[in-house]
């Protein structure tokens, strides 16, 4: 237990109950865990993971452990950790370095602790751990057999490393598996993002104008679910083809400069930066609610918003009010971090079951190879 850093061990009992509740919705992972328990594919191997520390992730960590792995886990976002889950996992022999609300320094120290553990497989969500290994912690590369990546933004970062010839080990892009993005991104993000917005604000969605920035796998789900809840949905999108899809799906599509004047609730989910920026804040209505469900907290230019504001204060947990010079109020949810994990519990377990089955099988794949893989990004193999 000394090796870990979690908020409160007294929460472990509650964590066990919640992990078991999620586990009941994860039949695929359970089948894999049962096989792993017999075959022990990871006996004597170390896996380092940087994932949202949720009940679903806990079931993945326990699956790896049942296959004989030693596992160290840190958070892939400072606000997404469920402290009871972190505590429960430590009592089950997993090293955990994660506290909800940890500051940036602690977040980075926790990434380092996972690399101190000298993992052979890196299981990442957003590529922070992969990035650290390729920059400040190159000495730890010698142990690495391969890595996996869970989300779109992480895959984008890794592809640019691959293109520059900088990638130092093979990575399996779990996000690109059909059984991941066609379900997790498409059917998990909408429900959980609305759940996050509702838990943070308790606003009525019916009749509200919601602006969804990005009509990719995640954005189309958010737009569809918000429409189902009675919101009038506007989509902003920079890819003309996806914009056309949004039109054909029955949404109004326009640039953010137009949408900013009309929206009451905003969600960015693009993987891009400054999607809502200074020019847009000036156009917002009084009382506009802005949030993000993309991987990093860079989609809303919070520094610009702060610089334009004469006052900022929390009015509810996860709701920060910014008052601009003209008296207009803008409400930022969850520090601009992915709202479904900051204010709610992330995706439901049954959709994470498929994503994390991909993770478990991809990790196993690295130890079943008869030939060395190249330093490239691979898709999840379709068989085995
Ligand atoms: P995607 O690549 O399918 O879609 C992103 C879309 O945003 C693209 O169509 C792109 O053209 C558009 N876009 C980029 N810049 C834009 C801008 N300035 N304005 C409007 N549209 C813009 O990616 P996906 O899978 O939908 O993921 C989006 C983000 O959500 C990524 O950061 C990903 O890592 C993250 N993600 C978050 C999850 C969560 O639980 N909150 C779950 C899965 C992914």
Boltz pocket constraint, residues with backbone or C-beta under 6 A from the ligand:
constraints:
  - pocket:
      binder: B
      contacts: [[A, 151], [A, 152], [A, 153], [A, 154], [A, 181], [A, 184], [A, 185], [A, 189], [A, 213], [A, 214], [A, 215], [A, 216], [A, 217], [A, 218], [A, 219], [A, 236], [A, 237], [A, 238], [A, 239], [A, 242], [A, 269], [A, 270], [A, 271], [A, 272], [A, 273], [A, 274], [A, 275], [A, 293], [A, 294], [A, 295], [A, 296], [A, 338], [A, 339], [A, 340], [A, 346], [A, 347]]
      max_distance: 6.0
